[in-house]
Amino acid sequence: MALRGKLAIISGSSSGIGAGIAIAFSKEGAKLSLTGRNQKNLEEVVKNCKKAGCQDVLINVGDITQDAFRRTLVESTKKKFGKIDILVNNAGIASMCTLQSATKDVYDTTMAVNLEAPLFLTQLVAPHLIESKGNVINTSTAGTGTIAPGGGIYVMSKVALDTFT
Ligand SMILES: NC(=O)c1ccc[n+]([C@@H]2O[C@H](COP(=O)([O-])OP(=O)(O)OC[C@H]3O[C@@H](n4cnc5c(N)ncnc54)[C@H](OP(=O)(O)O)[C@@H]3O)[C@@H](O)[C@H]2O)c1
């Protein structure tokens, strides 16, 4: 119960690694503010968190690249729980394209989700983390040392995320 009573915001918690973090944090006694775009998936994750021992879960459905949504996420979390101890910037997309097939749209979307969203969400949460002496966890990739063919833009976004971290 290392996280008993701690409040964690976990972005990208509607599936995959983020859903796994939510369940692991539930077992450690944390309260959760979960977010993603897929409401059905989020509700399924909430059920699994409750089974794992967390009865206090807030969900916010929306696009983490939108400033207004990030503000709603932080404000509603603070309003419900009165504090924020942990921010997990986990939402991410793996865009695969070569130099030849890369488009501005793929570049912009990848950077918006993988880099800008963690940066500006952390900026919003920082005053609350300073108050609670809390922590930020950013989900990067082990693949930043070698670039697989087609993974350039994705890896670039994660290298920049590592620098931010
Ligand atoms: N799986 C791997 O092998 C691997 C390896 C290295 C790093 N990672 C990193 O681990 C993290 C999680 O990946 P995963 O493998 O668990 O993938 P995943 O199952 O596809 O999960 C991605 C999560 O990000 C959310 N998300 C994506 N775009 C979003 C947006 N615009 N607004 C709000 N939420 C958004 C998704 O929510 P919705 O679907 O609800 O929108 C989902 O919850 C990512 O940062 C990824 O880069 C994964």
The ligand as a Tripos MOL2 file, in Angstrom:
@<TRIPOS>MOLECULE
LIG
   48    52     1     0     0
SMALL
NO_CHARGES

@<TRIPOS>ATOM
      1 N1          3.3720   -0.9020  -26.1850 N.am      1 LIG1
      2 C1          4.6850   -0.7310  -26.3720 C.2       1 LIG1
      3 O1          5.4160   -1.6460  -26.8050 O.2       1 LIG1
      4 C2          5.3300    0.5860  -26.0270 C.ar      1 LIG1
      5 C3          6.7080    0.6730  -26.1200 C.ar      1 LIG1
      6 C4          7.3210    1.8690  -25.7830 C.ar      1 LIG1
      7 C5          6.5740    2.9420  -25.3510 C.ar      1 LIG1
      8 N2          5.2200    2.8490  -25.2820 N.ar      1 LIG1
      9 C6          4.4810    4.0210  -24.8390 C.3       1 LIG1
     10 O2          3.5640    3.6400  -23.8210 O.3       1 LIG1
     11 C7          2.4550    4.5330  -23.8230 C.3       1 LIG1
     12 C8          1.1680    3.7230  -23.8440 C.3       1 LIG1
     13 O3          1.1310    2.9730  -25.0320 O.3       1 LIG1
     14 P1          0.3200    1.5960  -25.1760 P.3       1 LIG1
     15 O4          1.2280    0.6380  -25.8420 O.co2     1 LIG1
     16 O5         -0.3220    1.2170  -23.8950 O.co2     1 LIG1
     17 O6         -0.7370    2.0270  -26.2990 O.3       1 LIG1
     18 P2         -2.3300    2.1120  -26.3040 P.3       1 LIG1
     19 O7         -2.9380    0.8920  -25.7270 O.co2     1 LIG1
     20 O8         -2.6750    2.5010  -27.7130 O.co2     1 LIG1
     21 O9         -2.6310    3.3260  -25.3350 O.3       1 LIG1
     22 C9         -2.5020    4.6460  -25.7120 C.3       1 LIG1
     23 C10        -3.3300    5.4920  -24.7840 C.3       1 LIG1
     24 O10        -3.1600    6.8740  -25.1600 O.3       1 LIG1
     25 C11        -4.4340    7.4730  -25.2990 C.3       1 LIG1
     26 N3         -4.4090    8.5350  -26.3000 N.ar      1 LIG1
     27 C12        -3.8260    8.5360  -27.5160 C.ar      1 LIG1
     28 N4         -4.0570    9.6960  -28.1530 N.ar      1 LIG1
     29 C13        -4.8140   10.4480  -27.3090 C.ar      1 LIG1
     30 C14        -5.3840   11.7460  -27.3880 C.ar      1 LIG1
     31 N5         -5.2310   12.5400  -28.4620 N.pl3     1 LIG1
     32 N6         -6.1130   12.2060  -26.3400 N.ar      1 LIG1
     33 C15        -6.2930   11.4320  -25.2330 C.ar      1 LIG1
     34 N7         -5.7730   10.1960  -25.0990 N.ar      1 LIG1
     35 C16        -5.0410    9.7090  -26.1340 C.ar      1 LIG1
     36 C17        -5.3510    6.3350  -25.7120 C.3       1 LIG1
     37 O11        -6.6820    6.6570  -25.3330 O.3       1 LIG1
     38 P3         -7.9840    6.4950  -26.2920 P.3       1 LIG1
     39 O12        -7.7500    5.2900  -27.1360 O.co2     1 LIG1
     40 O13        -9.0990    6.3610  -25.3120 O.co2     1 LIG1
     41 O14        -8.0210    7.7460  -27.0420 O.co2     1 LIG1
     42 C18        -4.8260    5.1760  -24.8740 C.3       1 LIG1
     43 O15        -5.3660    5.2000  -23.5780 O.3       1 LIG1
     44 C19         2.6390    5.4560  -25.0340 C.3       1 LIG1
     45 O16         3.1930    6.6900  -24.6220 O.3       1 LIG1
     46 C20         3.6240    4.6760  -25.9070 C.3       1 LIG1
     47 O17         4.3780    5.5130  -26.7510 O.3       1 LIG1
     48 C21         4.5810    1.6980  -25.6100 C.ar      1 LIG1
@<TRIPOS>BOND
     1     1     2 1
     2     2     3 2
     3     2     4 1
     4     4     5 ar
     5     4    48 ar
     6     5     6 ar
     7     6     7 ar
     8     7     8 ar
     9     8     9 1
    10     8    48 ar
    11     9    10 1
    12     9    46 1
    13    10    11 1
    14    11    12 1
    15    11    44 1
    16    12    13 1
    17    13    14 1
    18    14    15 2
    19    14    16 1
    20    14    17 1
    21    17    18 1
    22    18    19 2
    23    18    20 1
    24    18    21 1
    25    21    22 1
    26    22    23 1
    27    23    24 1
    28    23    42 1
    29    24    25 1
    30    25    26 1
    31    25    36 1
    32    26    27 ar
    33    26    35 ar
    34    27    28 ar
    35    28    29 ar
    36    29    30 ar
    37    29    35 ar
    38    30    31 1
    39    30    32 ar
    40    32    33 ar
    41    33    34 ar
    42    34    35 ar
    43    36    37 1
    44    36    42 1
    45    37    38 1
    46    38    39 2
    47    38    40 1
    48    38    41 1
    49    42    43 1
    50    44    45 1
    51    44    46 1
    52    46    47 1
@<TRIPOS>SUBSTRUCTURE
     1 LIG1         1 GROUP 0 **** ****
